Amino acid sequence: MIAPPLPPDVAGLVAALAIGLLIGLERGWHDRAMPDGARVAGLRTFALTGLLGGVLGHLQPDFGPWPLLGALVGVSLLLAVFYAQSAKASGNLSATTAIALLLTLLLGVFAAHRDITMALAMSVIVAVLLSMKPTLHGWLHLIEYRELTASLQLLVLSLVILPYLPNSGMGPYAALNPYQLWWAVILIAFLSLAGHLAMRISGTQRGILWTGLLGGLASSTAITVALARYARQQPQLTEAVVASALAACGVMFFRMTFLLVVIQPALASWFIAVLLATGAVLLVLAFQRWHRATATATGSNTIEAMPPFDLMTALIFAGFLAAIGILVPAARQWLGDSGIYAVSTLSGLADVDAIVISLARSYSDQGLSANTVLISLALATSANMLTKVGIAWTTAGFRVGKSIGGGYAIALLFGALVSAAMVFVK
């Protein structure tokens, strides 16, 4: 026989009591070593406070907010007195328990007067946050100032600026959509910060190979510069550096795939096989090189994590992306597809992200054909890889440049074969 559901009034009171017991259980366990009477609030106090909130929630329709206001003032005064005495006796200035007790009272009111499920869910979150004190404090000690600044700037870009930008084309060729441009900047900034954090989390003994794999999330060109300098300083690690540079470029192709999937899924279906195949070949070559390398991933074989995307870099990238966004339709109007190819090649010498994003947007907005986009992407990536070979050659020497260039050539040839096979099948 199924028991009938509880009346709404009773269910609200039961939920309020459960909220107090849950949060009080965590607080009581946290202060379990303290003698009775020495705690500001324990399991019973939290349970009674939650139940008090439930009662106040039921009184609100008849008496308005005054009972709740009076209870909040009364409980706050009691907590202030107890907190002052406890802080004086123990020297502990933490107000976490006092704030948790006030929140328990309000959640009890919310459970009785509004939404039981939401109130219970919030109480679980409160209990989890309270129990995670060592973990959260440990994270604070691990976070560097530049990472905190980059994270806050990313929140400013995404939550403060993005929602208020117009989502319509403007400027020459209506190619400048502020909302889409800024959204692309946020996407690149997020990938850069993720790559930096991944390099930091992997530890100081991550090794050169991990440097390439994780650094490729942010910028394979920048990480190639760092690796080439490292190879020049320690020539005995040449094989490991070549493996890491190949891995960084392989990750670049996976990053390009991610950008296309997010920005233009219809276009991504044309190129996902080619990009993933090329990236996979580079990773295979990187791991083969790594197994032949005599260096091991120990403390001496580390490279400082790349700096995360900062606000100035984001603004510069936004300007570069806007310029490419205008140049692509302008070049197409003046020179046809050959103009787009020229812009793609020049853009790829510095960066592939901007041209990938511009081509993805132009595919739908300007009506570019898939074949034009394919050739443009091939030119951009080839130019970018040529730049990295030149960096490696001039910085670390002929041997490093030749080895990296050979790996790039094999991967591009394999990608071209996959592309030709897809065209033949279609």
N, C-alpha and C positions, 0 to 999 in steps of 0.2 A: 504494500500500500504506500503510495507516494504522499509524503507529508505536504499539507497545504503551505503555500508561501506565506512568509511573515507579513503582517500588515506594514504599510509604508513607515508608520511612526516607529514601530518596533525595529524594523530593519535598519532605519537610520541610527537609532540608538546603539544597536549591536555593532554596526560598522564603526561608529564613533569610538566605542569601547575597544574594538579590535585595533583601530589606529593607535590609540594610546598604549595598548599592550605591545604592539609591534615596535614602535619607536622606543618605548620604555624598556623593552627587552634588550635592545642594542645599548641604550644608555646604562642600564643596570649592569650588563656584562662588562662594559667599558670601565665602570667604577666599582667592580665587584670586590676589589682588594680593600676598599675604604670601609671603615667600621660603620655600623648602623647610626644614622643621624648625622654623619659627616658629609653626606652628599647633598647637593642643592636639590636634586630630584632623582628619584629612582623609579623602579617598575610601577609601584603602586601610585605614586604621584602622577606619572604620565597617564596611567590608565584612568585615574579619576579626572584628570584634566581633559582627556579625550571625551569621556562621558559627559563632563560639564559642557563641552562644546556642543555635543549632541542635544542636550537639554535646551541650551540657548538657541540652537537652530530651530527647535520646535516652538519656542516662545516668540520668535521673531515675527511671524505673521500677525500675532495678536498684539504684541507690545512694541513692535518696531525695533530699531537698532540699539535702543538704550540699554537693555540688559547686557548685550554683547559688549557695548562700549564700557559699561561699568565693570564687567568681568575683566576686560583687557587692562583697564587702569589698575584694578585691584591686584591682579596676578603680576603685572609689571612692577608695581611697588613692592610686592613681596619678593619677587626675584631680585630687585635692586638691593634690598636689604640683605638677603641671603648671599648674593654675589659679592657684595662688599665685605661681609664677614669671612666668606670662604677665601677670597683673594688675599685678605689680610693675614689669615691663618696659614695658608699654604703657599702664597706667592704666585699662584696660578691665575693669570689674567684672562684665560679663555672664557668666552661668553657663549660657547657653542651650545651647551646644555640649556641655558636660559632661552636662547633663540629657538631651540628645538621644542621647548615646552610651549612657548607662545604659538609656534606653528602647529603643534598638536591640537591646541585649543581651536584654532581657526579651521583646521582640517575636519575636526569633529563637527563644527558648525556647517561646513560645506557638505559633509556627508548627510547630515539630517535635513538640510534645507535645499540642497541643489542636486548633486550627482554622487551617488554612493560609489560607483565604479571608479570615477575619476579621483575621488578622495582617497580610496584605498590604493590606487596606483601611485598617487603622489606620496602617500605614507611609505610605500615600499622604496621609492626613490630616495626619500629622506633617510630611511634606515641604511640604505646602501651607501649613500654619501657619508653618513656619520661613521660607518664601519671602515671606510676607505681612507681614513686619516693618514696612516703610514704611507700608503701608496701615493696619495695626492701630494703629501709633503715631499716624498721622494722624487716625484716628477718635478716639483718646483726647484729642487736642488740640481736636477739634470738640465733644465732649460737654460739656454744661454740668452743673454739680452737681445742679441740680433734675431734669435728665433722668436722670442716674445714679440719684438717689434714687427717682424715680418708677418706673424700670425694676426696681430691687431690690424696691420695695414691691409691684409687680405680681407678681413672682416669689414673694414671701411670700404674697400672696393666693391664688395659683394652686397652688403646690407645697407650701406649709407648712400652710395653713389648710384649703383646699378638700377634700383627700383624707380628712380626719378629721371632716367634718361629716356628721350623719345625713341620709340621703336618704329622708325620710318626712315626711308632713304632721303638723303639731302646732299647738297653740294654737287659738284660736277658728276654727271652721269647718274645722279642719285645713288652714288656708290658708298656714301658714308652713312651708315646706320649706327648712331651712337650706342644704342643698346647692344646690338650684336658685336660691335667692335669691343666694347668694354667687357662683354661676356667672354669673348675670346681672350682678352688680357687676363681675366680672372682664371680661366682654364689653364693658361700657360703658367701663371704665377703659382697656382695650386700644384702643378706638376713639378715645378722647380722646388717649392718648399717640401713636397713629398720626397723628392730625390735627396735633398739635403738631410732631412730627418732620417731617411733610410740609411744614409751613409753614417750618420752619428749613432743611430741605434745599433748598427752592426758591430760597433765596438772599435777600440783602437787597434785591434789585431785583425781587422777585416781583410787585409791583404790587398795587393794591387788589382787582382781580378774583380773583387767586389767593388773597388773604386770605379772601374769602368762600367760595370753592370748598373750600379746605383746612380753614378754620375750621369749616365746616358738619359736618365729620366728628366734631368734638368737641361743639360746642354752637352752634346757629344763633342762639339767644337771646343768648348772651354775645357772639358776634361782631357781632350787630346793635347791641348797646350800644356796642362799640368803634368801629364804623363811624359810628354817629350822632354820637358825640363828635368823630370826625375831620371829619365834614361840618360840624359847628358851628365847628370851628377854621379850616377851609379851604372856604368855601362854593363856590369855583370848581370843586371836585371833586364836586359834588352828583350829577351823572349817574353818575360812576364808583362812588360810594358806593351809589347805588340799585341799580346793576347787581350789585355785590358782595353786597348784602343779599338780592336775589332769588336769586342763585346759592347762598348759604348755606342758604336755605330749601329750594331744590331738592334740595340734597345731603341735607337732613334727611329728605326722603321716601325717598331711596335708602337712608339709614341705617335707617329704619323697616322697609323691605322686607328688609334684611339681618337685622334682629332677628327678624322673623316667620319667615323661612326657616330660621334656625338653631334657634329655640325651638319653633316649631309649624309644620312644613312643610305639614301638611294645611290649616291655616288660611291660610297664605300664598298657596295656589293661588287662593283666593277674591279676594284683594285686590291681588295683585302687579300686575295690569294697571292698576288705578286709581292705586295709589301711584306706579308708574313713569311713567304718563302725566302725572300732576300734577307730579311732579318734573321731567320732561322739558320741560314747558311753561314752568316757572319758569326752567330753564336757557336755553331759547331766548330768552325775554324778557330774561334777564340779558345774553346775548351781543348782542342787538339794542341794548340800552341802552349796552353797552360800546363798540360800534362808533360810536355817536353821541357818546360822551364825548370831550372834547378832551384829557383827561389821558392821559399815557403812563406805562407801568410803569417808572419810574426811581426812583433812590434816595430822592427826597423823597416819593414816593407809597407809603410802606410803613407797616405797622402792626406793632407788636411781637407776636411769636407768643404765642398763648394759653398760659398755664401748664398743664402736664400735670396729670392727675388725681393728687392726693396721697391719702395714707391717710385723713386726716380727711374729705375729700370723699367718699371711697368709703364710709366708715362712715355718713355722713349720707345718702348715696344709698340704702344698704342699709336704713336706718331708714325712709326715705320709701317705698321699695318695699314693705317689710313692712306699713306702714300702709295703702297702697293695696291690697295683697293681701287685707287683712282687710276694708277698707271695701267692696270690690266685692261679695263674697257677702253682707255684712251689708246693704248697700243693696238688693240684690236681694230679700233675705228681707223687709225692712221695707216697701219701696216698689215692688218689682217692677223691671221694666226701667227705669222712670223714675228710680229711685234710682241705677242704674248710669250713666245718662246724666248725672245731676248730679255724681257723683264724677268721671266722665271730664272733664267741663267744668272743674271746679275744679282737677283735676290738670293739665290741659293749660295752664292759665294760667301754671304754673311750668315744666313740663317734659313732653315727650311720651314719653320713653323708659320711665319707670316705668309709665305706664298701658298702653303697648303691651305690655310684658312681662307685666303683670298680666292683661290681657285674653287674651293668648295662652295663659297658664297656665290661666285660668278656663275657656277654651273646652273644654279636655279634662277638667280636674278638676271643674269646677262645672256643666258641660253648657250653657254659654251657646250661643245660636244664632248662626249666622254673621251674620244680619241685625242682631242686637243688637250684636255686635262692630263691624260696619260703621258703624252709627249712632254708637256710642261713639267710635270712632276719628275719625269726621268731626267730632264735637263737640270732641274733645280737640285735634285739629290746628287747627280753626277758632279755638278759644280761644287756642291758642299763637300763631297768626299774628296774632290781634287784639292780643295783648300786645306783640308785636314792632312792630306798626304804632303802638301807643301810645307805645312807647319811642322810636321814630324821630320821631314827631310832637313829643313833649314835649322831646326832647333836641336834635334838629336842625332843627325847624321844620315848618310846615304843608306846604311843597313836598315835602320828603323823605318825610314820612308819607303824603301823598296818592299819590305815585308808587309807593311800596312797596305801599300798600294796593290800588292799582289793579292792580298785577301779581299780587298774591295773589288778588284777586277773579276775574281771568281764569283763573288756574290752577285754583282751586276749582270754577269753573263747568265747565271742561273735564273735571275729574275727576268731577263729578256726572253729566255727560253719558255718560262712559265707564261709570260705575257703572250708570246706567239702561239703557244698551245691553246690558250683561252680564246684568242681571236679565231683560230682554226676551228675550234669546237663550236663557237657561236656562228 
